[in-house]
Amino acid sequence: MLAIVCPGQGSQTPGFLSPWLELDGTRALLESLSDAAGVDLVRHGTESDEETIKDTAVAQPLIVAAGLVAAAALEADAAAPASTLVAGHSVGEITAAAVTGVLSPADALALVRVRATGMARAAAATPTGMAAVVGGDQDEVLAAIEAADLAPANVNGAGQIVAAGTAEALAALGESAPARARVIPLKVAGAFHTEHMRPAVEELAAHVAGLSPADPRLTLLSNRDGQAVDAGAEVLSRIVDQVTRPVRWDLCMEAMAEREVTGVLELLPGGTLTGLAKRGLKGTAQLAVKTPEDLDAARAFLAEHTA
């Protein structure tokens, strides 16, 4: 049993798309996705510096487009049987919606354009951010996050919870970390998946109302609760709600374990979610797609875990 997972914001690095442009068709695909996203994905994926691609309005389209480049190179949507699980972390849920056929690639990038610009405006209104709290007792960590007037934006499992809120509250949490835990600031521009993002919801909901989604062809897990979502309209509704709701990646991994997943394949820019799977899904094979050199191994991995 295979799970295909799609990473979220913060997984991008400067120049990470450069080697992918050597593949036939990749530049044309990125240029078409750039038109839908209103962002020059080729330039930002090859030339822009770390600070530029940290900008939410750039980072989110870049990550979704990167996942679709890898999926197209693997022909993942055609090669994977319907029982294959697909899940996306945060903005990766839009990647997952396209991989499973709920949205076309162009509609996915148009959607992420609205999401990203709305969240960027919301983030600019107040200095907010996120920090990973790694280790410690989960109940104690959650209590410390609440006591600091922060929200648990991502419950990632494998001993990692992401706190989100104002810069001052995050700094205070870092100065008095929970017992046996480390607080690591993340390279994101705002307190995503909290009420700080509420201003982004209305425009996103209006955009989604004009879409005509298909039902997912593969088994799509929601990071709201780890449950499979069968209807395309419900997938989009959850993507809207997710802007202010926590990402429960721990529940997605629990669902993968319950369904006896044997392999986790992470699309570009891979590494973060397979790292969580190594700790949270012990005994499960993982493979992260980072460069075109990983494609042959990824094709073999896909075949092995869907046989």
C-alpha positions, 0 to 999 in steps of 0.5 A: 500500500502506497501513500503519496504525500505533498509537502507544505510551506517552508520546504522550498530552498533557493534554486531547487527547481534548476535541475528540473528544467533539464527535463523535457516539458518541465519549462513549458509546464512551469510557464503554464502554471505561472500564468495561472498563479500570476507568479514567475515560477521559473525565475523564483524556482531557479534564481530568487534568494531565500528571502524572496521565496519565503514570501507567502505569495511566492512560496505557496504557488512554488511548492504546489507547482513543484509537486505537480512537476514531480507528479507529472514526471512520475505519471503518478496519477496514472500509475497509482491504483485507486487504493493509493492514499494521497495527503497534503500538508497545509498548502500541500492539500492543493497539490494533493487535490490536483494529483487526485484529479479534484482540480486541474493543475491550472485550477490548483494554481489559480486557487493557491494564488488566491489563498497565498495572496490572502494569507500574505495580506493577513500575515502583513497586518500583524507580526506573527510567525510559527515555531516547531516545538520538538520533543517533550510530553505532548500534553505539557507542550500543548499546555505551554502553547496555550499558556503563551497565548499561542495556537497549536497550528500543526500537530505533526506527530513524531514529537513535533507540534508547531505553535503559531501566534505573535512574534512576542509570544513565540519569543516568550515560548522560546525563552521558557521551552517546555521540559525536554523540548526545543523551540525552533523558529520556522521560515514562514511569514505568518501564523498560518492555520490560526484565527490570524488568517481569518481575513483570507477566508472570505475571498478564498471561499468566493473563489472556490464557489466558482470551481467545478471540482471532480471527485478524487480518483485516489484515496484523499486523506484530509489533514483536518482529521485524517479521514478519506474525503470522497467528494470534490466539493467537500475537499475544497470546503475543507481547503477553505476551512483549513486556513484557520484550522490546525493541520492534524498530520498526526491523524493522517499518519494514524490513518496510514498506519491503520490502512497498513501503508508500506511505503511513503513517497514524498513529492518535490520538494521532499524531505520534511514529511518523510522525516516525520514518517521515519519517526511516526510510521516506524517500519514503513519505507520512505522515499523523498523526491528532491532532484530528477536523479530520484525519479528512477528510484521513485518509479521503482518505489511506486511500483513496489508499493502498489503491486 
